[in-house]
Amino acid sequence: MACSKLSLGVLLALLVVLAAGPAMRRVEAASAHLHFYMHDVTGGPSATAVRVVNGPRGNFGNTMVIDDKLTEGTSASSTTVGRAQGYYMVASVANLEFLVNMNVVVTSGPYAGSSLTVMGRDDVSVSVRELSVVGGTGQFRMARGYVLWKTVTPEILDLEIFVNPS
């Protein structure tokens, strides 16, 4: 009888795990570290960031739509590895602080064809800012992580992305 109760308990536990679906059985993948340079060109004939909204008071509310090149190095002629597509807007009345919402689209390397969705606050008065990875596609489906965001020059940002791909 004890053997029967033990077997029944093991069987019930196995059924609970199977009924819970893949979420309970998922094995966490190793985290990925990506490093890109984002070229946010705001002027000239090759602008990749365009103002689409002028705020009603000073800079507050100014909104820029972006399709910025991501490269391996700081030079614009460095190998292109993807695009940063989305927008940023001045979200503070008093300071130069942005709300950033963008997709990091990877076009080369082991994650080519995948993308990450990044959102967060960019307080330009701080040397290193942290934004959130809130999702993704392809190998980054349901990804979570963060981006360390640093200004190299007014038109070049250093992005270090730490993420748990699916």
Disulfide bonds with the S-S distance in Angstrom:
none
